């Protein structure tokens, strides 16, 4: 099926990677390229020290990006979802039109390299007009029960993809038409 896409020239999309980045052939790098090819404005920054991240440094860095770039759409993968929750706890957080949260880890993740991000509480406001939370039924970082609970708590549209692992390049998600269609169409 071919989808006719509208030029995205008035849209600003911020793509936030998780722990270790989302280098090509990850679907986030493919999506950034697709947005740019469609004349959209996209920011896909490499966050500071992505292999050994610090919550406080990432929060400061992304707060500056949000202030300067002023996106209307934000797409988070993995640890970036937890980062978004921490940002939502900050004062003067901006609101975006659309937020896509893909493969969030458990809010009680116990991994030493990323320990500064956990535990994390669900914020009172998600600072987005519409939210989609997308998970796999076999993601090693979160159970479907917790993912559904998070989706309900933040008022997100909840999507489960069968046998997709952590929805990353390692589980076969380089070019990902499903997310491209939702992000590139209004």
N, C-alpha and C positions, 0 to 999 in steps of 0.2 A: 504494500500500500504506500503510495506517495502522498505526502502531506504538503500542501502549498503553504509556505511560511510567509508571514508578513515581515517586511523589513523592521528590524528592532532598533532603529536609530534613536528612538526616544527612551529606550529602556536601558537601565544600568544594572548589570548583574555582577554580584560578588560571589566568587567561588572560594570556599574555605576547605582546605585539605585537613586530613587527620594526622596522626602520629606517623612520621616518616615521609610525608608528602604524598603527592599523587602524580608522579611523573608519567609520561607517555609509556605504555599504552593505557593507563588508567582512564576510566570514563570521564573523570573531571577534566583532564587535559584535552580529551577529544571534544567535550562539550564546550570548553573555552574556545577552541579552534572553530567549532561550528558557529558559535555566537559571533565571533569576529568575521567569519566568512559571510555572515548574513547582515553585516553592517551594524551589529550591536556593539554596545560599549561594555566591555568585560574587564574585571580585575581579578586576577588569579595569582595572588602573591604567595611567595614562598615564605612561610612564617619562620621566625627566628629559631635556629637550632632545632629543626623539625625532628631529628632523630632522638634528641634528649630535651624535650620541650619543658618549659616552665609556664605554669598557668599565669602567673603575674606578668611575665614578659609578653605572652600571647595576648592577654587581655589589653595591655597598654597598646600593643602594636595594632590590634584590630579596632580598638576604639578610635585611634587616629585615622585608620583607613575608612571607617564608617563616617567619621566627621568630614574628611576630605572628599571622599568618593560619592557619598550619599546614594547608595544603591536602592533600587526599589524591589529587587529580587536577590535573595541570598540562598546559596546552596551549600549545605554542610555535609561532610562525610566523616563518619567515625568520631574521633576525638573532637572534631570541630563542633559537633552537636553539644558536647559537654561544655566546650568553650562558649557557645552561644548561651547556654543556661547561665554560666558565670557572668557574661555580659549583661544578661537580663536583670541580674541582681545589682548592677551598677546604677548610679544616679545619672540622669540625663541620657538614657539610652534612646536611640532613635527607633522609630517604627518603620517597618518595611511592608510593602504590599504583599509579597509572597515569600514564604520560607519553605524550603525543601530540606528535610532532615533525613539523611540516608544512613542506615546502619549505625545508629547510636550504640555506644557500649553501655553496659550496665552502669547505673549511677553509683554502684558500690564496687566498681572494678578494683582489684587488688594486684596491680602490676607496678613493680618498683620504679621503672623508668618514667612512668607518667603519674606517679603518686600524688603530685601537687594538685591534680585535677579532681581527686576523689577523697572522701565521698562528696557528692554534689546533690543539692536539693533542687527539686523542680521549682522554677520561679513562679511567682504569683501572676506575672504577665509575661507572655512570650514575645511581645513587641512585634507582632506580625498580624496583618489583616486575615490572611489565609495561611494555613500550615498543612503540609503533607509530610507524614512520617512513613518512610518506606523501609521495610526490613525483610530479611530472608527467614524462612522457617528452619534453617540450619546454621544460623550465624553463631560462631563460637563465643562471641562477646556479649550476647544478650539472649534471654529467653523470650519467647513470644508473649508469655504472660506479662513480663515486665514492660516489653515494648508496647503492648496494648494498654497497659495501665498508664504509661507516660502519654500516649496518644490521647487517651480520655482526659487526663489531667490538664493538657494544654489545648484541648479542643481541636486536635488535628484530624485530617482525613487520614485513614490508616490503610496502608497497602502492604500485603504480604506477597513476596515473590518466592516461588517454590525452588528449593535446592540451589540457592544463589550464594551460599557462603556469606562472606563479609561484603558482598557486592563491590568487589574491587578487581583489579587486573588479574590477580591470582585465581579468582573464581570465574574468570572468563568475561569480565565486564570491562572491555576496552570501549569500543563504540557501543553505545547503549541507546537505541532508538526510542525506547519507552520514556526515558527522562528527557531526551532531546525534544520529543513531541510536546511534552508538558511545559517545558521551560520556554521553548521557542514560539509556542502559540499562546495567544492571550486569552 
